[in-house]
């Protein structure tokens, strides 16, 4: 029964033109759908006759508007990913310790990074030396669990703040950053309290000395002028020495605390620039993290307040601030089906169709990932398929405003250029993220900005 339902669902999600699962489906006025590429090819090859729907044979004018079906696109992509996952699960994983590699594995050790059969897994289950080695169901490709930042480390922990899996090194760096931040806060508070305390003591000493001088002056009105002058001079000199003493102590203590703070901050990973996601522009279909660095696609719209600058249909978000000069580099960690774009802030935010989608207008330049490794470069509705398959989840975006160049590169670990746009940038530009699949959720994080 389940196989029949899967077959029926696949039939419903099949394009009538290319007979493949829908890719970026467009809906015609008659209600039927087809892939964007198929629709454009049909229009291009029927320029001398009315455009005809391949399902119901209804005729339309050549300038029929394209209207993307976001719901159908999400369902089709989820089905494609689930189908791929089922096919991978159906593949047999063999034991890495058997010489002929024909014995099926029953477990995969994440620490040893080996798949083991019933015989070879006994050591992990019985020997004390393998205590703490996590055993999971056989994995066909351990490379999928490799950390993109630390190539030799395996993803083990789920980070709730960035909403992604991280390795041991990432977890240690995050812990060190938190400890250093807390220590920095404590040192700053201690320095402020020290300054307040000693300035208060100095004010009290000045007040006491002033009162003492006044009292001495009142008691000895009848003394000669030379004696009054000498007494006042001595008191003022004492007061001056007291002030110098406390100022010197404050200077030494302040220098010690500042050196300790600087030494501690040198061990904290340095984050260049402050670029964050603009909540006022975020679509209600995107969940933005508390630190405004990560966005994730969700199924149901979130309860964001109304905003004139919010994307109302396209699942997109812009960054802040925008830049009108200089060279700027952003590194983004992304997964799933996504758009990473450079955009003017004046991009359209409201209305249907593709007018507000990154790369489908003159205000944005986009690198699009299909979710299966294929890449496309989009600008002003024109797209170009890029060769090869994306093997890294980290993308670098470099914008030179004066030169008018926008370069997208893969960070693996060196930067490998993927595509360069040449454009006359007449408005301030910012980073844009578009996330299209809710299951499994597409997500993207700004990990570096300079």
C-alpha positions as CSV (number, residue, x, y, z in Angstrom):
1,X,0.0,0.0,0.0
2,X,2.8,2.4,0.9
3,X,4.6,1.7,-2.4
4,X,1.4,2.4,-4.3
5,X,0.9,5.7,-2.4
6,X,4.5,6.7,-3.2
7,X,4.0,5.9,-6.9
8,X,0.8,7.9,-7.0
9,X,2.5,10.9,-5.3
10,X,5.4,10.7,-7.7
11,X,3.0,10.7,-10.7
12,X,1.3,13.9,-9.3
13,X,4.7,15.6,-8.8
14,X,5.9,14.7,-12.3
15,X,6.2,17.5,-14.9
16,X,4.2,16.6,-18.0
17,X,7.0,17.9,-20.3
18,X,10.3,16.5,-19.0
19,X,8.6,13.6,-17.0
20,X,10.8,14.3,-14.0
21,X,10.0,15.6,-10.5
22,X,9.0,19.3,-10.7
23,X,11.9,21.8,-10.5
24,X,10.9,25.3,-9.6
25,X,7.3,24.7,-10.9
26,X,5.3,27.5,-12.5
27,X,1.5,27.6,-12.4
28,X,-0.5,28.4,-15.6
29,X,-3.9,30.3,-15.5
30,X,-5.6,26.9,-16.1
31,X,-4.2,25.6,-12.8
32,X,-1.7,23.0,-14.3
33,X,2.0,23.3,-13.5
34,X,5.3,22.6,-15.2
35,X,9.0,23.3,-14.6
36,X,10.2,26.8,-15.2
37,X,12.7,25.6,-17.8
38,X,10.1,23.5,-19.6
39,X,7.7,26.5,-19.7
40,X,10.2,28.8,-21.2
41,X,11.3,26.2,-23.7
42,X,7.7,25.6,-24.8
43,X,7.2,29.3,-25.2
44,X,10.4,29.7,-27.2
45,X,9.4,26.9,-29.6
46,X,5.8,28.1,-30.2
47,X,6.5,31.7,-31.1
48,X,4.3,31.6,-34.2
49,X,1.3,30.0,-32.5
50,X,-0.6,30.3,-29.2
51,X,1.0,28.8,-26.2
52,X,-0.8,25.5,-25.3
53,X,-1.0,23.7,-21.9
54,X,0.3,20.1,-22.4
55,X,-2.3,18.8,-19.9
56,X,-5.6,20.3,-20.9
57,X,-4.6,21.8,-24.2
58,X,-5.9,25.3,-23.3
59,X,-4.5,28.1,-25.3
60,X,-2.7,31.2,-23.8
61,X,-1.0,34.2,-25.1
62,X,2.8,34.2,-25.4
63,X,3.2,36.8,-22.7
64,X,1.4,34.6,-20.1
65,X,2.8,35.6,-16.7
66,X,4.9,33.2,-14.8
67,X,3.7,32.5,-11.2
68,X,5.9,30.3,-9.1
69,X,4.0,27.7,-6.9
70,X,6.1,27.8,-3.7
71,X,4.0,25.2,-2.0
72,X,4.3,22.7,-4.8
73,X,8.0,23.5,-5.2
74,X,8.6,22.7,-1.5
75,X,6.5,19.4,-1.7
76,X,8.4,18.3,-4.9
77,X,11.8,19.1,-3.4
78,X,10.9,17.2,-0.2
79,X,9.8,14.2,-2.2
80,X,13.0,14.3,-4.2
81,X,15.2,14.5,-1.1
82,X,13.3,11.7,0.6
83,X,13.6,9.5,-2.5
84,X,17.3,10.1,-2.6
85,X,17.6,9.3,1.1
86,X,15.6,6.0,0.7
87,X,17.9,5.0,-2.2
88,X,21.0,5.7,-0.1
89,X,19.6,3.7,2.8
90,X,18.9,0.8,0.5
91,X,22.6,0.7,-0.4
92,X,24.5,-1.9,1.6
93,X,27.3,-0.8,3.8
94,X,30.2,-3.2,4.1
95,X,32.6,-3.9,6.9
96,X,35.9,-1.9,6.6
97,X,37.9,-4.5,8.6
98,X,37.1,-7.5,6.3
99,X,39.6,-7.9,3.5
100,X,37.2,-8.7,0.7
101,X,34.6,-6.1,1.8
102,X,31.6,-8.3,1.1
103,X,30.4,-8.7,4.7
104,X,27.5,-6.3,5.6
105,X,28.2,-3.9,8.4
106,X,25.9,-3.8,11.5
107,X,27.4,-0.7,13.1
108,X,29.5,2.4,12.3
109,X,31.9,3.8,15.0
110,X,31.9,7.6,14.7
111,X,35.2,7.9,16.6
112,X,37.1,5.2,14.6
113,X,35.2,6.2,11.5
114,X,34.8,2.6,10.6
115,X,31.9,0.4,9.6
116,X,32.0,-3.0,11.4
117,X,30.3,-6.4,10.9
118,X,29.0,-8.6,13.7
119,X,32.4,-10.2,14.2
120,X,34.5,-7.0,14.3
121,X,32.0,-5.0,16.4
122,X,32.5,-7.4,19.4
123,X,35.7,-5.6,20.5
124,X,33.8,-2.3,20.7
125,X,31.1,-3.9,22.8
126,X,33.3,-6.0,25.1
127,X,36.7,-4.2,25.5
128,X,37.2,-1.4,28.0
129,X,39.5,0.4,25.6
130,X,36.5,1.3,23.3
131,X,34.4,2.7,26.1
132,X,32.9,6.0,24.9
133,X,33.1,5.1,21.2
134,X,29.7,6.0,19.8
135,X,28.1,3.3,17.6
136,X,25.3,4.2,15.2
137,X,23.5,2.5,12.4
138,X,25.7,1.8,9.3
139,X,26.5,5.0,7.4
140,X,27.2,4.7,3.7
141,X,29.2,8.0,3.5
142,X,31.1,9.2,6.5
143,X,32.2,12.3,4.6
144,X,28.7,13.7,5.1
145,X,29.5,13.9,8.8
146,X,32.8,15.8,8.4
147,X,33.0,19.3,9.7
148,X,33.4,21.7,6.8
149,X,35.7,24.0,8.9
150,X,37.8,21.3,10.5
151,X,38.2,18.6,7.8
152,X,39.5,15.8,10.0
153,X,36.8,16.2,12.7
154,X,33.4,14.4,12.8
155,X,30.2,16.2,13.6
156,X,29.0,15.0,17.0
157,X,27.0,17.7,18.8
158,X,24.0,19.8,18.0
159,X,24.4,23.5,18.6
160,X,21.1,25.1,19.6
161,X,22.3,28.7,19.0
162,X,23.5,28.1,15.4
163,X,21.0,25.2,14.9
164,X,23.5,22.9,13.2
165,X,25.8,20.0,14.1
166,X,29.3,20.8,15.2
167,X,32.5,18.9,15.9
168,X,34.6,18.7,19.0
169,X,36.9,21.5,17.9
170,X,33.9,23.8,17.2
171,X,32.5,23.0,20.6
172,X,35.8,23.8,22.3
173,X,36.2,27.1,20.5
174,X,32.6,28.0,21.4
175,X,33.3,27.2,25.0
176,X,36.5,29.2,25.1
177,X,34.7,32.2,23.5
178,X,32.0,32.1,26.2
179,X,34.6,31.8,29.0
180,X,36.6,34.7,27.5
181,X,33.6,36.9,27.1
182,X,32.5,36.3,30.7
183,X,36.0,37.0,32.0
184,X,36.1,40.2,29.9
185,X,32.8,41.3,31.5
186,X,34.1,40.6,35.0
187,X,37.4,42.5,34.4
188,X,35.5,45.5,33.0
189,X,33.2,45.5,36.0
190,X,36.1,45.3,38.5
191,X,37.9,48.1,36.7
192,X,34.8,50.3,36.9
193,X,34.2,49.5,40.6
194,X,37.9,50.2,41.4
195,X,37.8,53.6,39.7
196,X,34.5,54.6,41.4
197,X,35.9,53.5,44.8
198,X,39.2,55.4,44.6
199,X,37.6,58.6,43.1
200,X,35.2,58.5,46.0
201,X,38.0,58.2,48.5
202,X,39.9,61.0,46.8
203,X,36.8,63.3,47.0
204,X,36.5,62.5,50.7
205,X,40.2,63.3,51.3
206,X,39.9,66.6,49.5
207,X,36.8,67.6,51.5
208,X,38.4,66.7,54.8
209,X,41.6,68.7,53.9
210,X,39.6,71.7,52.8
211,X,37.6,71.7,56.1
212,X,40.8,71.3,58.0
213,X,42.4,74.3,56.3
214,X,39.2,76.4,56.9
215,X,39.2,75.5,60.6
216,X,42.9,76.3,61.0
217,X,42.4,79.6,59.3
218,X,39.5,80.5,61.6
219,X,41.4,79.5,64.8
220,X,44.5,81.5,63.9
221,X,43.1,84.8,62.5
222,X,45.4,86.7,64.9
223,X,48.6,85.0,63.8
224,X,50.9,86.8,61.4
225,X,50.3,86.6,57.7
226,X,53.5,84.6,57.1
227,X,52.4,81.9,59.5
228,X,48.9,81.6,57.8
229,X,50.5,81.4,54.5
230,X,53.0,78.7,55.6
231,X,50.2,76.6,57.2
232,X,47.9,76.8,54.1
233,X,50.9,75.9,51.9
234,X,51.8,72.9,53.9
235,X,48.2,71.6,53.9
236,X,47.9,72.1,50.1
237,X,51.2,70.3,49.6
238,X,50.0,67.3,51.7
239,X,46.7,67.3,49.7
240,X,48.7,67.3,46.5
241,X,50.9,64.4,47.6
242,X,47.8,62.4,48.6
243,X,46.2,63.1,45.1
244,X,49.4,62.0,43.4
245,X,49.6,58.8,45.5
246,X,46.1,57.7,44.6
247,X,46.5,58.7,40.9
248,X,49.7,56.7,40.7
249,X,48.1,53.6,42.4
250,X,45.1,54.0,40.0
251,X,47.4,54.2,37.0
252,X,49.3,51.1,37.9
253,X,46.2,49.1,38.7
254,X,44.5,50.3,35.6
255,X,47.5,49.3,33.5
256,X,47.6,45.8,35.0
257,X,43.9,45.2,34.4
258,X,44.1,46.5,30.8
259,X,47.1,44.2,30.1
260,X,45.2,41.2,31.5
261,X,42.1,42.1,29.5
262,X,44.1,42.5,26.3
263,X,46.0,39.2,26.8
264,X,42.7,37.4,27.3
265,X,41.1,39.0,24.3
266,X,44.0,37.9,22.1
267,X,43.0,34.3,22.8
268,X,39.4,34.9,21.6
269,X,38.7,34.2,17.9
270,X,38.5,37.6,16.1
271,X,35.3,38.4,14.2
272,X,35.8,41.1,11.7
273,X,32.9,43.5,11.0
274,X,29.5,43.5,12.4
275,X,27.0,42.2,9.9
276,X,23.6,40.9,11.1
277,X,20.3,39.9,9.6
278,X,17.7,42.6,9.4
279,X,14.6,41.3,11.3
280,X,12.4,44.0,9.7
281,X,13.1,42.4,6.2
282,X,12.8,38.7,7.2
283,X,10.0,36.7,5.7
284,X,7.6,35.1,8.2
285,X,8.7,31.7,6.7
286,X,12.2,32.2,8.2
287,X,13.2,31.7,11.8
288,X,16.1,34.0,12.7
289,X,18.4,33.2,15.7
290,X,18.8,35.5,18.7
291,X,22.2,36.6,17.6
292,X,20.9,37.6,14.2
293,X,23.5,35.4,12.4
294,X,21.4,32.4,11.3
295,X,18.2,31.9,9.4
296,X,16.2,28.7,9.0
297,X,13.2,27.9,6.8
298,X,10.1,26.8,8.7
299,X,6.8,25.3,7.5
300,X,4.3,27.6,9.2
301,X,4.5,31.4,9.1
302,X,5.8,33.0,12.3
303,X,4.1,35.8,14.1
304,X,6.4,38.7,13.1
305,X,5.0,42.3,13.4
306,X,3.9,44.0,10.2
307,X,6.7,45.9,8.4
308,X,6.8,47.7,5.1
309,X,10.2,46.3,4.4
310,X,9.3,42.6,5.1
311,X,9.3,40.0,2.3
312,X,5.7,38.9,2.2
313,X,6.0,35.9,-0.2
314,X,9.7,35.1,-1.0
315,X,11.3,33.3,1.9
316,X,14.2,35.8,2.1
317,X,16.0,38.1,4.5
318,X,18.6,41.0,4.0
319,X,21.5,41.9,6.2
320,X,22.4,45.2,7.8
321,X,24.2,47.5,7.3
322,X,24.5,48.3,3.6
323,X,27.8,49.5,2.0
324,X,28.3,52.1,-0.7
325,X,32.1,51.9,-1.0
326,X,35.1,49.7,-0.4
327,X,35.6,46.0,-0.7
328,X,33.6,43.6,1.5
329,X,33.7,39.9,2.1
330,X,31.0,37.7,3.7
331,X,31.4,34.0,4.4
332,X,28.1,32.0,4.7
333,X,27.6,28.4,5.9
334,X,24.5,27.1,4.1
335,X,22.7,23.8,3.6
336,X,19.6,22.7,1.7
337,X,18.1,24.6,-1.2
338,X,19.2,28.3,-0.9
339,X,20.0,31.6,-2.6
340,X,23.0,33.6,-1.4
341,X,22.7,37.1,-3.0
342,X,24.1,40.6,-3.1
343,X,21.1,43.0,-3.2
344,X,20.2,46.7,-3.2
345,X,18.0,47.6,-0.2
346,X,15.5,49.0,-2.7
347,X,14.6,45.5,-3.9
348,X,10.9,44.8,-4.2
349,X,9.5,43.2,-1.0
350,X,5.8,42.8,-1.8
351,X,3.6,41.1,-4.4
352,X,3.5,37.7,-6.2
353,X,5.6,36.2,-9.0
354,X,9.4,36.4,-9.0
355,X,9.7,40.1,-8.8
356,X,11.1,40.0,-5.3
357,X,13.1,36.8,-5.6
358,X,16.8,37.2,-5.5
359,X,18.4,37.2,-9.0
360,X,15.0,37.7,-10.8
361,X,15.3,41.5,-10.9
362,X,17.8,44.2,-11.7
363,X,18.4,44.9,-8.0
364,X,20.1,41.6,-7.0
365,X,22.7,39.1,-8.1
366,X,22.3,35.5,-6.8
367,X,24.1,32.2,-6.5
368,X,21.4,29.5,-6.3
369,X,21.9,25.9,-4.9
370,X,19.3,23.3,-6.0
371,X,19.8,21.2,-2.8
372,X,21.5,18.4,-4.9
373,X,24.8,20.1,-5.5
374,X,23.9,22.0,-8.7
375,X,24.6,25.7,-8.9
376,X,23.0,28.5,-11.0
377,X,23.9,32.2,-11.3
378,X,20.9,34.6,-11.5
379,X,20.5,38.3,-12.4
380,X,17.6,40.2,-13.8
381,X,15.7,36.9,-14.6
382,X,18.7,35.5,-16.6
383,X,20.3,32.4,-15.3
384,X,23.5,30.4,-16.1
385,X,24.1,26.8,-15.0
386,X,27.6,26.5,-13.4
387,X,29.7,23.5,-14.1
388,X,30.6,20.9,-11.4
389,X,29.0,20.0,-8.1
390,X,29.3,22.0,-4.9
391,X,31.2,20.1,-2.4
392,X,31.5,22.6,0.4
393,X,28.8,24.2,2.4
394,X,30.7,27.5,2.9
395,X,30.4,30.2,0.3
396,X,32.4,33.4,0.2
397,X,30.9,36.6,-1.3
398,X,33.3,39.4,-2.3
399,X,32.0,42.8,-3.4
400,X,34.2,45.5,-4.8
401,X,31.9,48.5,-5.1
402,X,34.3,50.8,-7.0
403,X,35.3,48.0,-9.4
404,X,31.7,46.9,-9.8
405,X,32.5,43.2,-9.3
406,X,30.6,40.5,-7.3
407,X,32.4,37.2,-6.9
408,X,31.0,34.0,-5.4
409,X,33.6,31.4,-4.2
410,X,33.6,28.0,-2.6
411,X,35.7,27.8,0.6
412,X,37.2,24.3,0.7
413,X,39.5,25.3,2.5
414,X,40.9,27.7,-0.1
415,X,38.6,29.9,-2.1
416,X,37.6,28.4,-5.4
417,X,35.9,31.0,-7.7
418,X,32.4,29.9,-8.8
419,X,31.0,32.9,-10.7
420,X,31.7,36.7,-11.1
421,X,29.2,39.3,-12.0
422,X,30.2,42.7,-13.5
423,X,27.8,45.5,-12.6
424,X,27.8,49.3,-12.1
425,X,26.7,49.4,-8.4
426,X,24.7,52.6,-8.1
427,X,23.2,52.0,-4.7
428,X,24.4,50.6,-1.3
429,X,24.5,46.8,-1.3
430,X,24.0,44.2,1.4
431,X,24.0,40.4,1.8
432,X,20.7,38.5,1.1
433,X,19.7,34.9,2.0
434,X,16.9,32.9,0.5
435,X,15.8,29.5,1.9
436,X,13.3,27.3,0.1
437,X,12.8,24.0,1.8
438,X,11.1,23.4,5.1
439,X,11.9,19.7,5.3
440,X,14.6,19.0,5.8
441,X,15.0,22.6,6.7
442,X,17.3,24.8,4.6
443,X,19.4,27.1,6.8
444,X,22.3,29.6,6.4
445,X,24.6,31.4,8.9
446,X,26.9,34.4,8.5
447,X,30.1,33.0,9.9
448,X,32.6,35.8,8.9
449,X,32.4,39.4,7.6
450,X,35.2,41.8,6.8
